[in-house]
């Protein structure tokens, strides 16, 4: 699966995992990381710079994540409400 991420700091490495910090159901093993663009933006809410990355990842069951794996916290953006007709 392809994920688009706003990332602060050093980007994740191939082989690392992404996992939600609240009620995780799956972990995502990173297969590829590429920079979406070269623009560095400012997030006024958390008061730091961020960049956009495209991350190719495989969804894995939680019990398959190695104990010594490097796991990055992951949070999904809220979805926009769809209008009903």
C-alpha positions in Angstrom: 0.0 0.0 0.0 1.1 3.6 -0.7 1.0 6.0 2.2 1.4 9.8 2.0 3.0 11.2 5.1 3.8 14.6 6.6 7.0 13.9 8.4 9.0 15.9 10.9 12.7 15.1 11.4 14.7 12.3 9.8 12.5 10.1 7.6 12.0 6.4 8.4 14.2 3.7 6.9 13.3 0.7 4.8 12.6 -2.1 7.2 11.2 0.1 9.9 7.6 -0.2 11.0 4.8 2.3 11.4 2.2 1.6 14.1 -0.6 3.6 15.7 0.0 4.5 19.3 -3.7 4.2 20.2 -5.4 0.7 19.7 -3.2 -0.5 16.9 -4.7 -3.3 14.8 -1.8 -3.7 12.3 1.7 -2.6 11.8 3.1 -1.4 8.5 6.6 -2.5 7.4 8.2 0.1 5.2 9.4 -1.1 1.8 10.3 2.2 0.1 10.5 5.9 1.1 10.6 8.7 -1.4 10.3 12.4 -1.0 7.1 13.7 -2.5 8.6 17.2 -3.1 11.5 19.3 -1.9 9.4 21.9 -0.2 9.8 22.3 3.6 6.6 23.5 5.2 5.8 24.9 8.6 3.1 23.4 10.9 1.8 26.2 13.1 0.0 23.7 15.4 3.0 21.8 16.5 5.4 24.6 15.6 7.9 22.7 13.5 9.0 22.1 9.9 7.7 19.1 8.0 8.1 17.5 4.6 5.9 15.2 2.5 7.0 11.7 1.8 5.5 8.7 -0.1 5.9 5.5 1.8 5.3 2.0 0.3 4.4 -0.4 3.1 3.1 -3.9 3.8 0.4 -4.4 6.3 1.5 -6.9 8.9 -0.3 -8.5 12.0 1.0 -7.1 15.3 2.4 -10.4 16.5 4.8 -10.6 13.5 6.7 -7.4 14.4 10.1 -8.4 15.8 10.8 -7.3 19.4 13.9 -5.4 18.3 12.2 -3.6 15.3 12.4 0.2 15.0 8.7 1.3 15.3 7.6 4.8 14.4 4.4 6.2 15.9 1.7 6.6 13.2 -1.5 8.6 13.2 -4.1 8.6 10.4 -5.5 11.9 9.3 -9.2 12.3 9.9 -11.3 11.7 6.9 -13.5 14.4 5.5 -17.2 13.9 5.9 -18.9 12.8 2.8 -22.0 14.6 1.7 -25.0 12.5 1.2 -27.6 13.4 -1.4 
